[in-house]
Every structure is written in structure tokens, then in C-alpha cells.
Amino acid sequence: MARRSDNNLIQKLNTFAQLLLGVKIFRFGFFFYSFLSFVFWFLNCFEVDWLYLFNWLFVLPYQLVSHFYTPQGVSADFSLAIIGGLSLLLGFIFDFAVNSLYTKIVLLEEEEERRVKQRRMKEKQINRKKSVQQEQMGNVAFEDSKLLFLILPHTNKIKRKKEELELTFQEVEIWKQRVNKKLIENISYSKPMQKGYYRKNLFLLYKDFNYADDFVYYIKPTLDSISLEFRKYGIQVGFSYVLSALTDIQNLEKELDCMDTILSLNFINEIIVTNRFKITYDNKGIQQYHLQIKGEYNLSKNLSVSNRQPLYSLVDKKKRGE
């Protein structure tokens, strides 16, 4: 029930963010149109000859104003001034709406942060009662572990005819960039401590490993919605992505290099996790997901060096009937 409430909260945040963008555009448009109207009214007072070229800008507003105002004489036409005043008023109304929406978004973000903190506090209370085993990861405290995420989009053209050509390499890269941009927009609420690209693949780093369950819960429907959206453009999108735990920020590039090798195994639309993730996850007091072994793989980029490590996939316990 709590997760459904959190999901509704995220949907509200996305809705208000989209409304805020639209209202900002209207606010700017009315302020600019007001400025334009007053400038042209001023020039019209001096009977500037070339003003008739811009009559098309004011045809509809003139018709609306004419219902309640008729100029008395050629030299006393205040129609443009009235249009400018009304546009200015609408601009202030939309400015008020922008401020109201922004306040609402801030309140929703604060509520989301409060709920996340409450969940994390409950997990930490349970974790304190358990003895933490740090095998294969040194003596670093579990609470210091960070969550690392690396993702690779796969894009293909949806062929409706056999003779249609495949996407070129350049087109694939362009669509990947668009998918990554959309992904960053859709998960901006999660506020990663660091994000960037490693070998053209997007990575996200979160300061608290306890965020893992919540992240997995939200990332799957987010990726599904992105895939559905790009189908409208005739593009089929799949994802290879991997999660790991990081205890020392100095090892970020080394861990990303290992995760990049895992991406090359092309496990598409599966949540793959490293052995470091499993060890840390097994020490959590509450586990929403089951870790299912995928097998052992050589994760060394040097073919002469063997670096076999087990990999796992995350499976929802509810789907397994547990």
C-alpha cells in the first residue's frame, strides 16, 4: 500500500512538472505579446507607415476588443493599448500560477524525501540488530556502501516491410542519446549523488545502498514507459543494465569497467547484479527481491587473464510465490 502511494506521488510530481513547463511558456508569451502591443501602439500614435505589415499579429485580439470598445476618431485608437493591458494581466495570472505550481512541487518533493528517510530509518534499525558480514568487501561498514547503476539502451527500427533498411550506426547513436536524455528526465526525482557517462553508457551513483529496493521498484516501469513512448516513432527500445555496490569512491572507474563488460553479455530487460551487490544485499534486514544465479562469467577484458565471477538477476519474491 505504501509503495502504491509512493508511485502516485511520483506521478503527481511528473504531472505538476509538465504543467509548470507549459504555464511558464504561456507566461512568457503573454508578457512578450503585451510588450509588443504597447510598442506598436506607441508607433501607431506617430503614424508609422510600415505598421500595416504586422496587422496579422493583432487580427483576433482586435476582433475581441471590438465587442466592448470602439475608437472615437482615427487619432484616438487605444485598441492596441487595451490588448497590451489585457496581455499583461494574463501574464501576471500565469505568473501567479507558476509560483503556485512551484510551491506545490516543492511540497511534494519534501513529502517524498520524508517518506524515503522514514523507510531508510526502519531498515537501519533492523540492520543494527544483525551482525554485518563483510566478506570479500573488507571491513567497510555496510551503511557506507553506495548503489551504482549502469545502463545500455538497444535501439532498432520496427520494420513494417521486409525491404526496410536497418538503422545506420549514426542513427543508432542518435536514438541512444534521445533515450538516455529521456531516462535522465524521468528519474530526476531520485537525485543521484553523481551521474555521467562511461564509454557512452549512462551511470548513476547513489550515496545509500539502502535505496536499492526503491530504485529497482521504480526503474522497471520507467524503462517500460520509455520503450512504449519510442514505439510511436517506429523505434524498438530494449535495455541492458547492471547494479553493483561501491564502498570506495576511488574505485568507481574500476567498478564501472567491470560492469561495462557485463553489459557486453547482452542480458536484455533483466536486472543483472554483481557479486558485490549480492554480498551487500544479503546483509539488508528487509529484502524485497530474490537473487537468482545466472552463472559464472569471465569479466576480464584481457583474454589471457581469467576473472570468473558469479552474476545474478533480481526477481520479485511475489512473482516467485514467496
Number of C-alpha atoms within 10 A of each C-alpha: 6 8 11 9 10 17 14 12 16 20 12 15 20 18 12 17 16 11 15 18 12 12 19 16 12 16 22 15 16 21 21 15 21 24 17 17 23 18 14 18 21 15 14 18 13 10 11 11 9 10 12 9 8 10 11 8 12 14 10 11 16 16 12 11 15 12 8 7 14 12 11 9 7 7 11 10 16 18 20 22 18 19 22 25 18 17 23 21 15 18 23 16 13 20 18 14 17 21 13 12 18 16 12 16 19 12 13 17 16 12 14 18 13 12 14 15 13 12 13 16 13 12 16 17 11 13 17 12 9 11 8 15 16 14 10 9 15 9 11 12 12 21 16 13 21 23 22 27 20 23 21 22 22 18 21 16 17 16 13 8 7 6 7 10 9 12 15 10 8 9 14 18 16 12 19 19 16 13 22 19 12 14 17 15 11 17 16 10 14 17 12 16 11 11 16 12 13 14 10 13 18 20 21 19 23 22 19 19 25 26 17 22 14 15 16 17 15 16 15 13 11 14 20 14 13 17 19 13 16 16 13 10 10 13 20 17 23 19 20 20 25 26 27 26 27 25 22 11 13 9 11 14 11 11 17 22 17 15 23 21 15 23 20 11 11 14 16 15 15 17 19 25 26 20 17 20 24 21 16 25 22 14 16 20 17 15 15 16 19 19 20 14 14 12 11 12 15 15 21 16 13 9 9 7 10 12 13 12 14 16 21 22 20 18 16 15 13 10 9 9 6 7
